[in-house]
Every structure is written in structure tokens, then in C-alpha cells.
């Protein structure tokens, strides 16, 4: 018996000897470290009384000497802890007769850390499989060790069809070159992230435009070389193509306005000037006013067309400074400006100034020569409001329509230009009532640079 105890007590595993009736005849002292019991407290107790009820169906057959031939070991089970909790153990060796103790010995091992790891992995897998984006992990050789359901669905196969294969066997030469180029350009240290866009080949011979973000994960004891996320950008590419076509049409329209309308107007203005030199007539003055009106319309049409093009290269713009510059560019009469903002926004500086100038000009024209214009911050943007007469509720939905004006000498394009510039930045613009009853224009969804 001393030699037997010396052997089992030197092991980190738990050694238990059971009698024929399942009671504990001997328990190694490791049980106190793992489950909180003094070894003497368990002797004579039924082993199965300490096993979790849900695990009895698995563990009970393994404890019957007669049934061990048909029972697969190891078996995971939970054992009651002295503090009332449950400890995960694994039966690593089934009942073996122990002459030294006149019973049958079993060996168990604590696997709490492993079970926690399995639960963590399980949670991550649930999360990854719920993503719309494809996720993959590969070894240095390129062998795929993990893909989520979305990745397999994009490829048009099952996950099992991909695991164990080489990721480059599923890609075109063009895609491989793009990925390797992106990796060489951006991955210089562990954890660096690279991005590549390419055509993702599908099992049926088709392809999907995708954006891939990937990172190296070479850590000690980790077999992985790279993990990545692949996103289907088909809709984004379609929007980009549609936007390109729209911009081309806008540019074509601007050219028509600039040449086909302006040239005849220039001829008419020249002939009018000659006529005015020879004849002083109120009718000619009316023609001159009409020409000026046409000139203003052409300028606003050009602005409306060109400001509608998507902003692709924004810079940091100090909102307060930009407002002050715009104020200097507009005939503000006796109007007063109050600026209360410290935002720095991401915008096209020139087009943003055009937006502000149009709002200021609108406030002065409709609010009176002594109107007060206030600029302030919103949580996701800014506002410009005045203390003038305001805009009727029934008209607020129409003020951004091209050509809509409440005055006889207005072109009706000013606020349409404002909306076009805002939309080109990805912003939203709306109109409501100001604190003092005037018009309040709110620009939201603005990206801040600070």
C-alpha cells in the first residue's frame, strides 16, 4: 500500500478506487486541491452522488466493470465541489482492478481550463458564423484551417470542402498577385493590417468583387500565419459606377449650359449694347434685365450641376473660419453674424464655402437687411439660423426643389445648390424653425476631423 500511495499521490491526476457497490474506497489527496474535499470525507460515499445528474448517463456505464468493453473513454463529466459549484473532470482511465485496495481504480483529470476555452471558442464561432462577411484563417503553407459559413457561401461550397485545402488553389493568378502585393506593401510587423480588392472566384466559374482585410498572427505556439475578412462589395461597386455615370451626365449638362446657352446670350448682350448706344429706350432696359436674369440662371445651373458631383478628396475645414470667409464674400447689408462653434469638419473647402454663402444670402434676402444669423454646433453637424420671418411649414418640403422661389427676382436654385453640396458630402440637410422664429437649416451626418 505505501508504494501504491506514493505512486498515485505523485500524480497531478485524481485517482479513485471504487468498491463493487460504487462507493469510494480510496481517494487521492489531489481531490482537495481540485474539489475542496478532504480525502477522508469522501471515503464510503457513493461516487455517483457527486456526479452532475446530466452526466450520469455517460459516466455510469463506464464505472461498471462489465460494461467497459463497450464504453468509449475519455469521458467528460462534472463533479460536485465542496463550495456547491461544479468542476469539469475527464475520466481518462476506466475501472481497473486494484489488488492493493480490493477495488476498481479510475483516473480523472481536471479540464476546467479546457472547457472554458471550448466555451470561448464556441462563442466566437457563433459570432463569426453570424457575420455576413467571410472570415478565414490559414497556416504559413497557405492551408486553410478555418472559414466561416459566409466565406463558404460566397465560394459556393461547404466549409468542409475548404478546410485542409490551399487557399491559393481557389484563387486566380490576378487575385494572388494583388493579395501578395498588398501584403508586401503593408505587412512589415506582426499585427499589421493589409487591404486588397480583387475578383473572388466562385465554384461555378463566376466572380464577386470583394475587399479583403487581413493581418499576420504569427505568435509563439500559434500555427496560424494569417487571418482575414472578405466583404462582398458588389453593391458598392454598382453605386460607384452609377455615380460615375451621374457625374459624367452632370459634366455634360454643365458643358451644354456653359456653351450652348451662354454663347447665344453673349451675342444677344453684345447686340443689345450696340442698340443702347444708338437708342435710349425703356424697352431696351427691360431686355437688359432679362439678360441679367438669364445670366444668373445660367450661373446657378452651372453651380447646381457641378456641386452635385460626389466629394472624393475632402480636407479638414475649420467651420468657424469658413463661416467668417463666406460672410465676407456676401453682401450682408446691416446683418449680424454670431458664430458659436469649434468644429473642424471634413469637407471640400471651396464647395463648403459655396454652401454657406448660399445660406447666408438666403437669410439676408428673406430675413431683412438687419437680420441676425447664428451658427452653432449639432451632435453630428451644425446649424445656420436667422431671426427673420422664417419659412412656412407647408413650404419647408419644397424649398430645396430646383426653381422654387418665393420672390419674383430669385432663380430658385440657391437652396437646391445647398442640398446638392450637402448630398455630395454624404450629409443630410433639413429646415425647421429657429429659436427666434426664423429659418433654421440643420446639416447633419457630418464627419468631424477633430
LUMRO-50128 format. One record per residue (C-alpha): residue in one letter; residue number from 1; x, y, z; chain. Coordinates in Angstrom, 3 decimals. Example, Ala and Ser with C-alpha at 12.3 -4.5 7.8 and 13.67 -1.06 7.14 Angstrom:
2
PAFI   res     n          X          Y          Z   chain
PAFI     A     1     12.300     -4.500      7.800       A
PAFI     S     2     13.670     -1.060      7.140       A
END
This chain:
450
PAFI   res     n          X          Y          Z   chain
PAFI     X     1      0.000      0.000      0.000       A
PAFI     X     2      2.752      2.588      0.725       A
PAFI     X     3      4.244      2.036     -2.758       A
PAFI     X     4      0.764      2.379     -4.288       A
PAFI     X     5      0.093      5.644     -2.439       A
PAFI     X     6      3.485      7.060     -3.350       A
PAFI     X     7      2.716      6.382     -6.997       A
PAFI     X     8     -0.746      7.948     -7.131       A
PAFI     X     9     -0.003     10.854     -4.796       A
PAFI     X    10      2.835     11.967     -7.040       A
PAFI     X    11      0.477     12.358     -9.991       A
PAFI     X    12     -1.448     15.575    -10.778       A
PAFI     X    13     -4.423     13.392    -11.748       A
PAFI     X    14     -7.129     12.215     -9.359       A
PAFI     X    15     -7.037      8.509     -8.501       A
PAFI     X    16    -10.193      6.938     -7.097       A
PAFI     X    17    -10.799      3.334     -6.025       A
PAFI     X    18    -14.416      2.168     -6.061       A
PAFI     X    19    -15.998     -0.806     -4.351       A
PAFI     X    20    -18.384     -3.113     -6.184       A
PAFI     X    21    -21.353     -1.021     -4.983       A
PAFI     X    22    -19.846      2.219     -6.366       A
PAFI     X    23    -18.772      3.627     -3.022       A
PAFI     X    24    -15.392      5.316     -2.731       A
PAFI     X    25    -12.850      3.064     -1.042       A
PAFI     X    26     -9.816      5.259     -1.672       A
PAFI     X    27     -9.326      8.831     -2.926       A
PAFI     X    28     -6.017     10.531     -3.725       A
PAFI     X    29     -5.293     13.773     -1.888       A
PAFI     X    30     -5.469     15.860     -5.077       A
PAFI     X    31     -9.226     15.933     -4.598       A
PAFI     X    32     -8.804     18.690     -2.008       A
PAFI     X    33     -6.954     20.915     -4.487       A
PAFI     X    34     -9.453     20.293     -7.262       A
PAFI     X    35    -12.799     19.863     -5.495       A
PAFI     X    36    -12.242     21.195     -1.977       A
PAFI     X    37    -12.846     17.939     -0.065       A
PAFI     X    38    -10.552     16.276      2.422       A
PAFI     X    39     -9.892     12.812      1.045       A
PAFI     X    40    -11.270     11.187      4.210       A
PAFI     X    41    -14.616     12.944      3.731       A
PAFI     X    42    -15.316     11.038      0.525       A
PAFI     X    43    -14.354      7.551      1.630       A
PAFI     X    44    -17.528      5.467      1.942       A
PAFI     X    45    -19.578      7.932     -0.119       A
PAFI     X    46    -21.237      6.942     -3.401       A
PAFI     X    47    -19.155      8.300     -6.265       A
PAFI     X    48    -22.212      8.842     -8.483       A
PAFI     X    49    -23.868     11.022     -5.810       A
PAFI     X    50    -21.223     13.658     -6.613       A
PAFI     X    51    -21.647     13.459    -10.401       A
PAFI     X    52    -23.873     16.026    -12.137       A
PAFI     X    53    -27.300     14.489    -12.933       A
PAFI     X    54    -26.980     15.402    -16.612       A
PAFI     X    55    -23.704     13.464    -16.868       A
PAFI     X    56    -24.829     10.239    -15.184       A
PAFI     X    57    -25.954      8.678    -18.446       A
PAFI     X    58    -22.411      8.957    -19.803       A
PAFI     X    59    -20.367      8.160    -16.722       A
PAFI     X    60    -22.410      5.390    -15.067       A
PAFI     X    61    -21.819      2.695    -17.729       A
PAFI     X    62    -18.086      3.368    -17.601       A
PAFI     X    63    -17.981      2.594    -13.880       A
PAFI     X    64    -19.443     -0.864    -14.340       A
PAFI     X    65    -16.618     -3.314    -14.791       A
PAFI     X    66    -18.743     -5.493    -17.049       A
PAFI     X    67    -19.546     -2.650    -19.450       A
PAFI     X    68    -16.135     -1.210    -20.043       A
PAFI     X    69    -15.667     -3.052    -23.326       A
PAFI     X    70    -18.459     -1.001    -24.978       A
PAFI     X    71    -17.729      2.368    -23.358       A
PAFI     X    72    -15.504      4.906    -25.090       A
PAFI     X    73    -13.042      6.715    -22.849       A
PAFI     X    74    -12.200      9.550    -22.194       A
PAFI     X    75    -15.493     10.883    -20.862       A
PAFI     X    76    -16.054     14.448    -19.680       A
PAFI     X    77    -18.220     14.892    -16.585       A
PAFI     X    78    -18.919     17.351    -13.769       A
PAFI     X    79    -18.099     16.614    -10.135       A
PAFI     X    80    -19.655     18.475     -7.211       A
PAFI     X    81    -17.299     20.927     -5.474       A
PAFI     X    82    -17.380     21.470     -1.721       A
PAFI     X    83    -18.466     25.089     -2.289       A
PAFI     X    84    -21.556     23.987     -4.237       A
PAFI     X    85    -20.220     24.602     -7.734       A
PAFI     X    86    -19.368     22.009    -10.397       A
PAFI     X    87    -15.879     21.103    -11.573       A
PAFI     X    88    -15.213     19.684    -15.025       A
PAFI     X    89    -13.247     16.423    -14.911       A
PAFI     X    90    -12.318     13.906    -17.554       A
PAFI     X    91    -12.322     10.160    -16.949       A
PAFI     X    92     -9.067      9.145    -18.632       A
PAFI     X    93     -8.872      5.534    -17.485       A
PAFI     X    94    -11.761      3.166    -16.848       A
PAFI     X    95    -12.245      0.717    -13.988       A
PAFI     X    96     -9.203     -1.468    -13.452       A
PAFI     X    97     -8.919     -3.967    -10.645       A
PAFI     X    98     -6.576     -2.825     -7.874       A
PAFI     X    99     -5.420     -5.772     -5.777       A
PAFI     X   100     -3.728     -3.390     -3.346       A
PAFI     X   101     -7.057     -1.852     -2.363       A
PAFI     X   102     -9.516     -4.607     -3.196       A
PAFI     X   103    -11.469     -2.450     -5.630       A
PAFI     X   104    -11.510     -0.909     -9.068       A
PAFI     X   105     -9.456      2.171     -9.847       A
PAFI     X   106    -10.387      5.074    -12.131       A
PAFI     X   107     -8.293      8.094    -13.104       A
PAFI     X   108     -9.749     11.581    -13.642       A
PAFI     X   109     -8.167     14.840    -14.710       A
PAFI     X   110     -9.286     18.434    -14.184       A
PAFI     X   111    -10.246     20.064    -17.515       A
PAFI     X   112    -11.862     23.293    -16.347       A
PAFI     X   113     -9.467     25.477    -18.351       A
PAFI     X   114    -10.045     23.415    -21.470       A
PAFI     X   115    -13.812     23.603    -21.066       A
PAFI     X   116    -13.641     27.364    -20.628       A
PAFI     X   117    -11.520     27.557    -23.766       A
PAFI     X   118    -14.067     25.417    -25.631       A
PAFI     X   119    -16.893     27.677    -24.466       A
PAFI     X   120    -14.953     30.737    -25.588       A
PAFI     X   121    -14.223     29.172    -28.963       A
PAFI     X   122    -17.877     28.201    -29.250       A
PAFI     X   123    -18.991     31.773    -28.583       A
PAFI     X   124    -16.535     33.118    -31.151       A
PAFI     X   125    -17.734     30.568    -33.702       A
PAFI     X   126    -21.346     31.623    -33.165       A
PAFI     X   127    -20.335     35.248    -33.689       A
PAFI     X   128    -18.209     34.517    -36.757       A
PAFI     X   129    -20.868     32.333    -38.351       A
PAFI     X   130    -23.454     35.087    -37.869       A
PAFI     X   131    -21.395     37.594    -39.873       A
PAFI     X   132    -22.297     38.500    -43.448       A
PAFI     X   133    -18.584     38.881    -44.217       A
PAFI     X   134    -16.386     35.889    -44.983       A
PAFI     X   135    -13.684     35.049    -42.419       A
PAFI     X   136    -10.725     32.730    -42.971       A
PAFI     X   137     -7.504     31.611    -41.268       A
PAFI     X   138     -4.520     29.939    -42.941       A
PAFI     X   139     -1.201     28.386    -41.978       A
PAFI     X   140      2.144     29.582    -43.434       A
PAFI     X   141      1.818     26.976    -46.195       A
PAFI     X   142     -1.485     28.525    -47.293       A
PAFI     X   143     -3.524     25.627    -45.913       A
PAFI     X   144     -6.977     26.732    -44.812       A
PAFI     X   145     -7.657     25.862    -41.169       A
PAFI     X   146    -10.865     27.856    -40.684       A
PAFI     X   147    -13.597     29.501    -42.732       A
PAFI     X   148    -16.978     30.704    -41.520       A
PAFI     X   149    -20.284     29.934    -43.189       A
PAFI     X   150    -20.346     33.230    -45.091       A
PAFI     X   151    -16.952     32.564    -46.705       A
PAFI     X   152    -18.066     29.111    -47.858       A
PAFI     X   153    -21.369     30.511    -49.142       A
PAFI     X   154    -19.540     33.156    -51.176       A
PAFI     X   155    -17.372     30.440    -52.689       A
PAFI     X   156    -20.424     28.244    -53.291       A
PAFI     X   157    -19.216     25.203    -51.329       A
PAFI     X   158    -19.407     23.767    -47.811       A
PAFI     X   159    -16.896     24.685    -45.101       A
PAFI     X   160    -15.568     21.114    -45.075       A
PAFI     X   161    -14.727     21.402    -48.781       A
PAFI     X   162    -12.301     24.231    -47.984       A
PAFI     X   163    -10.685     23.097    -44.727       A
PAFI     X   164     -7.334     21.449    -45.404       A
PAFI     X   165     -7.001     22.789    -48.959       A
PAFI     X   166     -4.610     25.523    -50.083       A
PAFI     X   167     -6.226     28.948    -50.290       A
PAFI     X   168     -4.289     29.799    -53.445       A
PAFI     X   169     -5.789     26.807    -55.261       A
PAFI     X   170     -9.120     28.633    -55.133       A
PAFI     X   171     -7.844     31.989    -56.459       A
PAFI     X   172     -6.908     33.358    -59.878       A
PAFI     X   173     -3.378     34.495    -60.687       A
PAFI     X   174     -4.584     38.103    -60.749       A
PAFI     X   175     -6.104     37.818    -57.270       A
PAFI     X   176     -2.967     36.142    -55.897       A
PAFI     X   177     -0.778     38.940    -57.285       A
PAFI     X   178     -2.995     41.625    -55.741       A
PAFI     X   179     -3.003     39.929    -52.341       A
PAFI     X   180      0.756     39.375    -52.320       A
PAFI     X   181      1.398     42.962    -53.443       A
PAFI     X   182     -0.829     44.316    -50.665       A
PAFI     X   183      0.923     42.089    -48.142       A
PAFI     X   184      4.387     43.250    -49.212       A
PAFI     X   185      3.334     46.914    -49.153       A
PAFI     X   186      1.633     46.964    -45.758       A
PAFI     X   187      2.697     43.982    -43.647       A
PAFI     X   188      6.061     44.822    -42.098       A
PAFI     X   189      5.416     43.863    -38.472       A
PAFI     X   190      3.263     41.320    -36.702       A
PAFI     X   191     -0.289     42.608    -36.373       A
PAFI     X   192     -0.075     44.982    -39.341       A
PAFI     X   193     -3.233     45.072    -41.438       A
PAFI     X   194     -3.388     44.976    -45.222       A
PAFI     X   195     -6.225     45.635    -47.666       A
PAFI     X   196     -6.744     44.348    -51.182       A
PAFI     X   197     -9.566     44.469    -53.712       A
PAFI     X   198     -9.912     41.684    -56.260       A
PAFI     X   199    -12.326     39.338    -58.009       A
PAFI     X   200    -13.231     36.462    -55.682       A
PAFI     X   201    -13.655     33.263    -57.715       A
PAFI     X   202    -16.733     31.117    -57.123       A
PAFI     X   203    -17.097     27.379    -57.671       A
PAFI     X   204    -19.335     27.892    -60.729       A
PAFI     X   205    -16.656     29.859    -62.580       A
PAFI     X   206    -18.046     33.281    -61.752       A
PAFI     X   207    -16.529     36.008    -59.618       A
PAFI     X   208    -17.541     38.538    -56.967       A
PAFI     X   209    -15.818     41.898    -56.400       A
PAFI     X   210    -14.535     41.829    -52.824       A
PAFI     X   211    -12.498     43.857    -50.374       A
PAFI     X   212    -10.222     41.830    -48.123       A
PAFI     X   213     -8.623     42.983    -44.887       A
PAFI     X   214     -6.002     40.666    -43.433       A
PAFI     X   215     -3.399     40.532    -40.677       A
PAFI     X   216     -0.492     38.313    -39.664       A
PAFI     X   217     -0.856     36.419    -36.390       A
PAFI     X   218      2.463     34.618    -36.006       A
PAFI     X   219      2.673     34.124    -32.233       A
PAFI     X   220      4.609     31.525    -30.216       A
PAFI     X   221      2.693     28.266    -30.189       A
PAFI     X   222      0.301     29.511    -32.871       A
PAFI     X   223      0.198     27.604    -36.143       A
PAFI     X   224     -1.631     30.410    -37.976       A
PAFI     X   225      0.087     32.740    -40.412       A
PAFI     X   226     -2.778     34.997    -41.475       A
PAFI     X   227     -6.423     35.726    -40.771       A
PAFI     X   228     -8.653     37.803    -42.979       A
PAFI     X   229    -12.128     39.170    -43.581       A
PAFI     X   230    -13.650     39.296    -47.059       A
PAFI     X   231    -16.565     41.582    -47.875       A
PAFI     X   232    -18.749     41.423    -50.961       A
PAFI     X   233    -18.602     44.942    -52.449       A
PAFI     X   234    -20.854     44.278    -55.457       A
PAFI     X   235    -23.417     46.851    -54.320       A
PAFI     X   236    -20.732     49.435    -53.569       A
PAFI     X   237    -19.154     48.921    -56.987       A
PAFI     X   238    -22.560     49.277    -58.629       A
PAFI     X   239    -23.140     52.535    -56.737       A
PAFI     X   240    -19.708     53.788    -57.776       A
PAFI     X   241    -20.455     53.031    -61.431       A
PAFI     X   242    -23.844     54.735    -61.170       A
PAFI     X   243    -22.220     57.731    -59.504       A
PAFI     X   244    -19.595     57.912    -62.232       A
PAFI     X   245    -22.305     57.909    -64.893       A
PAFI     X   246    -24.196     60.597    -62.982       A
PAFI     X   247    -21.086     62.765    -62.709       A
PAFI     X   248    -20.443     62.341    -66.424       A
PAFI     X   249    -24.012     63.415    -67.222       A
PAFI     X   250    -23.674     66.403    -64.890       A
PAFI     X   251    -20.445     67.423    -66.580       A
PAFI     X   252    -22.085     67.056    -69.990       A
PAFI     X   253    -25.008     69.171    -68.818       A
PAFI     X   254    -22.641     71.812    -67.438       A
PAFI     X   255    -20.852     71.980    -70.785       A
PAFI     X   256    -24.163     72.421    -72.600       A
PAFI     X   257    -25.190     75.201    -70.232       A
PAFI     X   258    -21.787     76.833    -70.462       A
PAFI     X   259    -21.517     76.828    -74.256       A
PAFI     X   260    -24.879     76.270    -75.922       A
PAFI     X   261    -26.722     78.734    -73.668       A
PAFI     X   262    -24.032     81.225    -72.761       A
PAFI     X   263    -22.800     81.811    -76.326       A
PAFI     X   264    -26.185     82.967    -77.713       A
PAFI     X   265    -26.640     85.095    -74.596       A
PAFI     X   266    -23.264     86.739    -75.151       A
PAFI     X   267    -24.278     87.558    -78.745       A
PAFI     X   268    -27.596     88.977    -77.554       A
PAFI     X   269    -25.886     91.083    -74.863       A
PAFI     X   270    -23.406     92.423    -77.426       A
PAFI     X   271    -26.134     93.431    -79.848       A
PAFI     X   272    -28.117     94.968    -77.006       A
PAFI     X   273    -25.123     97.105    -76.090       A
PAFI     X   274    -24.894     98.394    -79.668       A
PAFI     X   275    -28.618     99.120    -79.708       A
PAFI     X   276    -28.400    101.049    -76.423       A
PAFI     X   277    -25.639    103.229    -77.891       A
PAFI     X   278    -27.950    104.274    -80.725       A
PAFI     X   279    -31.252    104.390    -78.868       A
PAFI     X   280    -32.353    105.258    -75.338       A
PAFI     X   281    -35.436    103.149    -74.629       A
PAFI     X   282    -37.108    101.660    -71.576       A
PAFI     X   283    -37.771     98.558    -73.657       A
PAFI     X   284    -34.054     98.006    -74.078       A
PAFI     X   285    -33.619     98.320    -70.309       A
PAFI     X   286    -36.222     95.560    -69.893       A
PAFI     X   287    -34.234     93.398    -72.312       A
PAFI     X   288    -31.058     94.080    -70.308       A
PAFI     X   289    -32.839     92.991    -67.113       A
PAFI     X   290    -33.962     89.803    -68.854       A
PAFI     X   291    -30.383     89.163    -69.956       A
PAFI     X   292    -29.160     89.631    -66.384       A
PAFI     X   293    -31.818     87.203    -65.220       A
PAFI     X   294    -30.683     84.650    -67.806       A
PAFI     X   295    -27.055     85.152    -66.744       A
PAFI     X   296    -27.962     84.462    -63.105       A
PAFI     X   297    -29.919     81.360    -64.113       A
PAFI     X   298    -27.006     80.020    -66.158       A
PAFI     X   299    -24.567     80.612    -63.308       A
PAFI     X   300    -26.845     78.847    -60.834       A
PAFI     X   301    -27.434     75.955    -63.235       A
PAFI     X   302    -23.687     75.517    -63.670       A
PAFI     X   303    -23.176     75.606    -59.923       A
PAFI     X   304    -26.038     73.170    -59.339       A
PAFI     X   305    -24.597     70.700    -61.850       A
PAFI     X   306    -21.008     70.853    -60.685       A
PAFI     X   307    -21.705     70.949    -56.948       A
PAFI     X   308    -23.712     67.739    -57.265       A
PAFI     X   309    -20.591     65.714    -58.066       A
PAFI     X   310    -19.517     63.426    -55.239       A
PAFI     X   311    -16.808     64.754    -52.916       A
PAFI     X   312    -13.887     62.323    -53.131       A
PAFI     X   313    -10.975     64.238    -51.597       A
PAFI     X   314    -12.146     66.177    -48.509       A
PAFI     X   315     -9.813     68.143    -46.242       A
PAFI     X   316    -10.015     69.453    -42.680       A
PAFI     X   317    -12.048     72.682    -42.650       A
PAFI     X   318    -12.343     74.940    -39.604       A
PAFI     X   319    -16.087     75.598    -39.501       A
PAFI     X   320    -15.839     78.972    -37.749       A
PAFI     X   321    -13.136     80.312    -40.082       A
PAFI     X   322    -15.002     79.080    -43.159       A
PAFI     X   323    -18.171     80.854    -41.975       A
PAFI     X   324    -16.241     84.109    -41.492       A
PAFI     X   325    -14.730     83.880    -45.003       A
PAFI     X   326    -18.123     83.214    -46.540       A
PAFI     X   327    -19.583     86.182    -44.670       A
PAFI     X   328    -17.015     88.477    -46.278       A
PAFI     X   329    -17.975     87.225    -49.742       A
PAFI     X   330    -21.673     88.088    -49.478       A
PAFI     X   331    -23.412     91.460    -49.460       A
PAFI     X   332    -24.758     91.252    -45.897       A
PAFI     X   333    -26.008     94.855    -45.565       A
PAFI     X   334    -26.579     95.536    -41.831       A
PAFI     X   335    -26.912     91.864    -40.891       A
PAFI     X   336    -25.135     90.470    -37.818       A
PAFI     X   337    -23.212     87.207    -37.638       A
PAFI     X   338    -22.894     85.150    -34.417       A
PAFI     X   339    -20.535     82.163    -34.624       A
PAFI     X   340    -20.522     79.653    -31.755       A
PAFI     X   341    -18.671     76.571    -32.969       A
PAFI     X   342    -15.301     74.885    -32.553       A
PAFI     X   343    -15.915     72.055    -35.014       A
PAFI     X   344    -13.374     71.088    -37.630       A
PAFI     X   345    -15.159     69.174    -40.363       A
PAFI     X   346    -14.068     67.009    -43.274       A
PAFI     X   347    -15.209     68.755    -46.456       A
PAFI     X   348    -14.332     70.177    -49.846       A
PAFI     X   349    -13.391     73.705    -48.730       A
PAFI     X   350    -14.490     75.508    -51.899       A
PAFI     X   351    -17.837     73.795    -52.195       A
PAFI     X   352    -18.492     74.136    -48.478       A
PAFI     X   353    -17.944     77.891    -48.765       A
PAFI     X   354    -20.497     77.928    -51.598       A
PAFI     X   355    -22.998     76.147    -49.316       A
PAFI     X   356    -22.525     78.689    -46.521       A
PAFI     X   357    -22.667     81.668    -48.894       A
PAFI     X   358    -25.981     80.470    -50.300       A
PAFI     X   359    -27.480     80.020    -46.820       A
PAFI     X   360    -26.246     83.442    -45.687       A
PAFI     X   361    -27.503     85.072    -48.887       A
PAFI     X   362    -30.874     83.359    -48.438       A
PAFI     X   363    -31.128     84.647    -44.847       A
PAFI     X   364    -30.305     88.228    -45.856       A
PAFI     X   365    -32.667     88.203    -48.839       A
PAFI     X   366    -35.613     86.773    -46.894       A
PAFI     X   367    -34.883     87.895    -43.327       A
PAFI     X   368    -34.256     91.578    -43.928       A
PAFI     X   369    -31.165     93.818    -44.081       A
PAFI     X   370    -30.699     93.800    -40.283       A
PAFI     X   371    -31.204     90.067    -39.737       A
PAFI     X   372    -29.060     88.216    -37.170       A
PAFI     X   373    -27.548     84.949    -38.402       A
PAFI     X   374    -26.327     82.393    -35.852       A
PAFI     X   375    -24.074     79.391    -36.497       A
PAFI     X   376    -23.809     76.646    -33.863       A
PAFI     X   377    -22.962     73.000    -33.280       A
PAFI     X   378    -25.129     69.909    -33.502       A
PAFI     X   379    -24.133     66.496    -32.170       A
PAFI     X   380    -23.455     65.289    -35.710       A
PAFI     X   381    -23.133     68.556    -37.617       A
PAFI     X   382    -24.029     72.240    -37.374       A
PAFI     X   383    -26.882     74.686    -37.926       A
PAFI     X   384    -27.312     78.113    -39.511       A
PAFI     X   385    -30.397     80.038    -38.395       A
PAFI     X   386    -31.749     83.569    -38.572       A
PAFI     X   387    -34.304     85.666    -36.706       A
PAFI     X   388    -36.212     86.667    -39.819       A
PAFI     X   389    -39.728     85.797    -40.922       A
PAFI     X   390    -38.978     82.085    -41.208       A
PAFI     X   391    -40.373     79.553    -43.666       A
PAFI     X   392    -43.979     78.400    -43.562       A
PAFI     X   393    -44.435     74.774    -42.525       A
PAFI     X   394    -46.218     73.952    -45.798       A
PAFI     X   395    -43.284     75.277    -47.821       A
PAFI     X   396    -40.434     73.574    -45.953       A
PAFI     X   397    -40.636     70.412    -48.042       A
PAFI     X   398    -40.342     72.436    -51.257       A
PAFI     X   399    -37.583     74.937    -50.528       A
PAFI     X   400    -34.862     72.605    -51.838       A
PAFI     X   401    -36.640     71.992    -55.157       A
PAFI     X   402    -34.737     73.445    -58.102       A
PAFI     X   403    -36.547     76.501    -59.451       A
PAFI     X   404    -38.721     77.039    -56.371       A
PAFI     X   405    -38.663     80.647    -55.140       A
PAFI     X   406    -40.968     82.892    -53.122       A
PAFI     X   407    -39.631     86.070    -54.759       A
PAFI     X   408    -40.051     87.273    -58.327       A
PAFI     X   409    -36.361     88.013    -58.860       A
PAFI     X   410    -34.953     84.783    -57.357       A
PAFI     X   411    -33.663     81.938    -59.532       A
PAFI     X   412    -34.934     79.268    -57.147       A
PAFI     X   413    -31.673     77.342    -57.310       A
PAFI     X   414    -29.883     78.658    -54.211       A
PAFI     X   415    -31.184     76.121    -51.691       A
PAFI     X   416    -31.126     73.376    -54.319       A
PAFI     X   417    -27.394     74.044    -54.604       A
PAFI     X   418    -27.124     73.806    -50.802       A
PAFI     X   419    -28.812     70.399    -50.829       A
PAFI     X   420    -26.655     69.240    -53.754       A
PAFI     X   421    -23.429     70.184    -51.968       A
PAFI     X   422    -24.609     68.517    -48.755       A
PAFI     X   423    -25.579     65.328    -50.595       A
PAFI     X   424    -22.239     65.283    -52.425       A
PAFI     X   425    -20.550     65.190    -48.993       A
PAFI     X   426    -22.865     62.449    -47.708       A
PAFI     X   427    -24.619     64.904    -45.385       A
PAFI     X   428    -28.306     65.469    -44.692       A
PAFI     X   429    -29.898     68.925    -44.724       A
PAFI     X   430    -33.237     69.955    -43.280       A
PAFI     X   431    -35.110     73.128    -42.408       A
PAFI     X   432    -37.105     73.921    -39.285       A
PAFI     X   433    -37.996     76.925    -37.129       A
PAFI     X   434    -35.246     78.835    -35.329       A
PAFI     X   435    -35.271     79.869    -31.676       A
PAFI     X   436    -36.456     83.383    -32.589       A
PAFI     X   437    -38.973     82.215    -35.185       A
PAFI     X   438    -36.741     82.495    -38.233       A
PAFI     X   439    -35.450     79.769    -40.538       A
PAFI     X   440    -33.049     77.185    -39.149       A
PAFI     X   441    -31.076     74.954    -41.537       A
PAFI     X   442    -29.547     71.868    -39.931       A
PAFI     X   443    -26.685     69.999    -41.618       A
PAFI     X   444    -26.217     66.527    -40.094       A
PAFI     X   445    -24.254     63.289    -40.683       A
PAFI     X   446    -21.124     65.439    -40.935       A
PAFI     X   447    -17.730     63.788    -40.453       A
PAFI     X   448    -15.578     65.678    -37.958       A
PAFI     X   449    -11.835     65.981    -38.416       A
PAFI     X   450    -11.268     66.786    -34.726       A
END
